[in-house]
């Protein structure tokens, strides 16, 4: 039986060292992205291609501007997070879940750190009226943070055995 207690038990023994590593990666990537984008978020001033506003593919990204910069940044990080599977030649659903959970946690934290650490932006401007690339907000943060956090928690819990049948 899946319960909040089984999820909590799995997470109690699970991802804390991994999350510390993911946080370090998010910090470094946020600092890099601040150097690249400066005060203009979501690649607003970068010389990159963008999907036309009429493109149906934009729906996959919440009707956000889809740029070459972001397509390749997201793809690069997905490939980088999967490197351990290639190095060790081992694949399993729990490992894939852990990687996807880590990737979700990375993007939430990296995005938030971009605001927090960017001297041209800062937390004072972390509000819907200043951040058009996050169109939906709840309780003062982008809705994406809640969705991705819930996804990460479920995937981490699965990867650490929260949904395994009880042993006899």
PyMOL commands that set and color helices and strands:
alter all, ss='L'
color gray80, all
select helices_A, chain A and resi 4-12+16-37+56-61+68-81+83-88+93-117+123-125+128-130+143-159
alter helices_A, ss='H'
color red, helices_A
select strands_A, chain A and resi 137-138+141-142
alter strands_A, ss='S'
color yellow, strands_A
deselect
rebuild
show_as cartoon
